[in-house]
C-alpha cells in the first residue's frame, strides 16, 4: 500500500470523520424509526416536520421560503413535498396578501387533525428512542450539536 493510501486511510479514522459518520447514521436511524411510527398515517418525516412547522408558526401560515429555511430544505424538494401534501388536503397555498410573487402555506382542517394524530404518535416514539440518554446528556448533546449546526455551510 502506498504512503498516500495509508495516509488517507488514517485520516478516514480521524475523530472528526468518525463523528460525522456516527451523526449521519444516528440521524438516519432516528428518521427511519419516526417514519415507521408515522407510517399508519401515511406521512413521511418531511411531511410531518412541515405540518409541525406550520402548526408552530404564528397564524399557522408561512411563505414557502420561510418554511424551507426552518426545515433546511431546498426549494425544489420543498415544492415536491408541498405539491403532494396539497393533493392530500393537508395544506393549502393561497395568494400572499402583499407579495404577488409569493404565497402563504396553511394547514387545512384535515392537516391539523393529521398533525394532532402524528404528534400523539411522535412524542412517545421519540421518548422511547432517546430513553437511553439521561436528561443531562440530551441537554449536553443539543448544546454541542448547536455549535456545529450554526456554522455556515461551506
Secondary structure as a PSIPRED ss2 file (coil, helix, strand):
# PSIPRED VFORMAT (PSIPRED V4.0)

   1 X C   1.000  0.000  0.000
   2 X C   1.000  0.000  0.000
   3 X H   0.000  1.000  0.000
   4 X H   0.000  1.000  0.000
   5 X H   0.000  1.000  0.000
   6 X H   0.000  1.000  0.000
   7 X H   0.000  1.000  0.000
   8 X H   0.000  1.000  0.000
   9 X H   0.000  1.000  0.000
  10 X H   0.000  1.000  0.000
  11 X H   0.000  1.000  0.000
  12 X C   1.000  0.000  0.000
  13 X C   1.000  0.000  0.000
  14 X C   1.000  0.000  0.000
  15 X H   0.000  1.000  0.000
  16 X H   0.000  1.000  0.000
  17 X H   0.000  1.000  0.000
  18 X H   0.000  1.000  0.000
  19 X H   0.000  1.000  0.000
  20 X H   0.000  1.000  0.000
  21 X H   0.000  1.000  0.000
  22 X H   0.000  1.000  0.000
  23 X H   0.000  1.000  0.000
  24 X H   0.000  1.000  0.000
  25 X H   0.000  1.000  0.000
  26 X H   0.000  1.000  0.000
  27 X H   0.000  1.000  0.000
  28 X H   0.000  1.000  0.000
  29 X H   0.000  1.000  0.000
  30 X H   0.000  1.000  0.000
  31 X H   0.000  1.000  0.000
  32 X H   0.000  1.000  0.000
  33 X H   0.000  1.000  0.000
  34 X H   0.000  1.000  0.000
  35 X H   0.000  1.000  0.000
  36 X H   0.000  1.000  0.000
  37 X H   0.000  1.000  0.000
  38 X H   0.000  1.000  0.000
  39 X H   0.000  1.000  0.000
  40 X H   0.000  1.000  0.000
  41 X H   0.000  1.000  0.000
  42 X C   1.000  0.000  0.000
  43 X C   1.000  0.000  0.000
  44 X C   1.000  0.000  0.000
  45 X H   0.000  1.000  0.000
  46 X H   0.000  1.000  0.000
  47 X H   0.000  1.000  0.000
  48 X H   0.000  1.000  0.000
  49 X H   0.000  1.000  0.000
  50 X H   0.000  1.000  0.000
  51 X H   0.000  1.000  0.000
  52 X H   0.000  1.000  0.000
  53 X H   0.000  1.000  0.000
  54 X H   0.000  1.000  0.000
  55 X H   0.000  1.000  0.000
  56 X C   1.000  0.000  0.000
  57 X C   1.000  0.000  0.000
  58 X H   0.000  1.000  0.000
  59 X H   0.000  1.000  0.000
  60 X H   0.000  1.000  0.000
  61 X E   0.000  0.000  1.000
  62 X E   0.000  0.000  1.000
  63 X C   1.000  0.000  0.000
  64 X H   0.000  1.000  0.000
  65 X H   0.000  1.000  0.000
  66 X H   0.000  1.000  0.000
  67 X H   0.000  1.000  0.000
  68 X H   0.000  1.000  0.000
  69 X H   0.000  1.000  0.000
  70 X H   0.000  1.000  0.000
  71 X H   0.000  1.000  0.000
  72 X C   1.000  0.000  0.000
  73 X C   1.000  0.000  0.000
  74 X C   1.000  0.000  0.000
  75 X H   0.000  1.000  0.000
  76 X H   0.000  1.000  0.000
  77 X H   0.000  1.000  0.000
  78 X H   0.000  1.000  0.000
  79 X H   0.000  1.000  0.000
  80 X H   0.000  1.000  0.000
  81 X H   0.000  1.000  0.000
  82 X H   0.000  1.000  0.000
  83 X H   0.000  1.000  0.000
  84 X H   0.000  1.000  0.000
  85 X H   0.000  1.000  0.000
  86 X H   0.000  1.000  0.000
  87 X H   0.000  1.000  0.000
  88 X C   1.000  0.000  0.000
  89 X C   1.000  0.000  0.000
  90 X C   1.000  0.000  0.000
  91 X E   0.000  0.000  1.000
  92 X E   0.000  0.000  1.000
  93 X E   0.000  0.000  1.000
  94 X E   0.000  0.000  1.000
  95 X E   0.000  0.000  1.000
  96 X C   1.000  0.000  0.000
  97 X C   1.000  0.000  0.000
  98 X C   1.000  0.000  0.000
  99 X C   1.000  0.000  0.000
 100 X C   1.000  0.000  0.000
 101 X C   1.000  0.000  0.000
 102 X C   1.000  0.000  0.000
 103 X E   0.000  0.000  1.000
 104 X E   0.000  0.000  1.000
 105 X E   0.000  0.000  1.000
 106 X E   0.000  0.000  1.000
 107 X E   0.000  0.000  1.000
 108 X C   1.000  0.000  0.000
 109 X H   0.000  1.000  0.000
 110 X H   0.000  1.000  0.000
 111 X H   0.000  1.000  0.000
 112 X H   0.000  1.000  0.000
 113 X H   0.000  1.000  0.000
 114 X H   0.000  1.000  0.000
 115 X H   0.000  1.000  0.000
 116 X H   0.000  1.000  0.000
 117 X H   0.000  1.000  0.000
 118 X H   0.000  1.000  0.000
 119 X H   0.000  1.000  0.000
 120 X H   0.000  1.000  0.000
 121 X H   0.000  1.000  0.000
 122 X H   0.000  1.000  0.000
 123 X H   0.000  1.000  0.000
 124 X H   0.000  1.000  0.000
 125 X H   0.000  1.000  0.000
 126 X H   0.000  1.000  0.000
 127 X H   0.000  1.000  0.000
 128 X H   0.000  1.000  0.000
 129 X H   0.000  1.000  0.000
 130 X C   1.000  0.000  0.000
 131 X C   1.000  0.000  0.000
 132 X C   1.000  0.000  0.000
 133 X C   1.000  0.000  0.000
 134 X C   1.000  0.000  0.000
 135 X H   0.000  1.000  0.000
 136 X H   0.000  1.000  0.000
 137 X H   0.000  1.000  0.000
 138 X H   0.000  1.000  0.000
 139 X H   0.000  1.000  0.000
 140 X H   0.000  1.000  0.000
 141 X H   0.000  1.000  0.000
 142 X H   0.000  1.000  0.000
 143 X H   0.000  1.000  0.000
 144 X H   0.000  1.000  0.000
 145 X H   0.000  1.000  0.000
 146 X H   0.000  1.000  0.000
 147 X H   0.000  1.000  0.000
 148 X H   0.000  1.000  0.000
 149 X H   0.000  1.000  0.000
 150 X C   1.000  0.000  0.000
 151 X C   1.000  0.000  0.000
 152 X C   1.000  0.000  0.000
 153 X C   1.000  0.000  0.000
 154 X C   1.000  0.000  0.000
